[in-house]
């Protein structure tokens, strides 16, 4: 996230919203989804993933997808 959004890692908190707090623009959000898919070796529904607004929400969303895809027990 820090690299993709060009923000200091210390500024990324669970309650941070991607656009409001971290300055993510729409193209960066799409790039984040692709980076998450690659990093965690998962396939996410792009529309559902892009509807996630916060860092904590993204963690939960990715965890849920990993469980559904048998990558996390």
PLY file of the C-alpha trace (Angstrom):
ply
format ascii 1.0
element vertex 73
property float x
property float y
property float z
element edge 72
property int vertex1
property int vertex2
end_header
0.00 0.00 0.00
2.69 2.46 0.99
4.63 1.92 -2.22
1.54 1.99 -4.46
0.08 5.12 -2.84
3.47 6.76 -2.18
2.76 7.37 1.50
4.81 6.69 4.60
4.05 3.27 6.11
3.56 4.91 9.49
0.54 6.79 8.15
-1.31 3.62 7.18
-3.74 2.64 9.93
-6.68 0.25 9.93
-9.19 3.09 10.14
-7.66 5.05 7.23
-9.80 5.46 4.14
-7.94 5.01 0.87
-9.19 8.15 -0.87
-9.83 10.52 2.03
-6.85 9.73 4.26
-4.26 8.22 1.90
-5.03 10.23 -1.24
-5.77 7.24 -3.49
-7.12 8.14 -6.89
-9.30 5.72 -8.87
-6.43 4.38 -10.99
-4.37 3.77 -7.85
-7.26 1.84 -6.34
-7.38 -0.43 -9.40
-3.60 -0.88 -9.16
-3.95 -1.76 -5.46
-6.49 -4.47 -6.27
-4.10 -5.95 -8.83
-1.20 -5.77 -6.36
-3.26 -7.51 -3.66
-4.23 -10.26 -6.09
-0.60 -10.81 -7.03
0.75 -10.57 -3.48
-1.78 -13.01 -2.01
-2.24 -15.20 -5.13
-6.02 -14.65 -5.18
-8.68 -13.52 -7.64
-10.97 -10.77 -6.43
-14.17 -9.40 -7.92
-12.93 -5.97 -8.96
-16.21 -4.13 -8.31
-16.52 -5.64 -4.84
-12.87 -4.93 -4.06
-13.16 -1.32 -5.23
-16.17 -0.79 -2.97
-13.94 -1.33 0.08
-13.06 2.11 1.44
-10.75 1.51 4.42
-7.50 -0.31 5.14
-9.22 -2.43 7.79
-12.00 -3.23 5.34
-9.41 -4.32 2.78
-7.73 -6.62 5.29
-11.07 -8.27 6.08
-12.05 -8.47 2.41
-8.74 -10.07 1.41
-8.93 -12.48 4.34
-12.46 -13.50 3.36
-11.43 -14.04 -0.29
-8.41 -16.09 0.81
-10.67 -18.29 2.95
-13.14 -18.73 0.09
-10.32 -19.71 -2.26
-8.76 -22.14 0.22
-5.64 -20.04 0.77
-6.33 -19.42 4.46
-7.94 -21.64 7.04
0 1
1 2
2 3
3 4
4 5
5 6
6 7
7 8
8 9
9 10
10 11
11 12
12 13
13 14
14 15
15 16
16 17
17 18
18 19
19 20
20 21
21 22
22 23
23 24
24 25
25 26
26 27
27 28
28 29
29 30
30 31
31 32
32 33
33 34
34 35
35 36
36 37
37 38
38 39
39 40
40 41
41 42
42 43
43 44
44 45
45 46
46 47
47 48
48 49
49 50
50 51
51 52
52 53
53 54
54 55
55 56
56 57
57 58
58 59
59 60
60 61
61 62
62 63
63 64
64 65
65 66
66 67
67 68
68 69
69 70
70 71
71 72
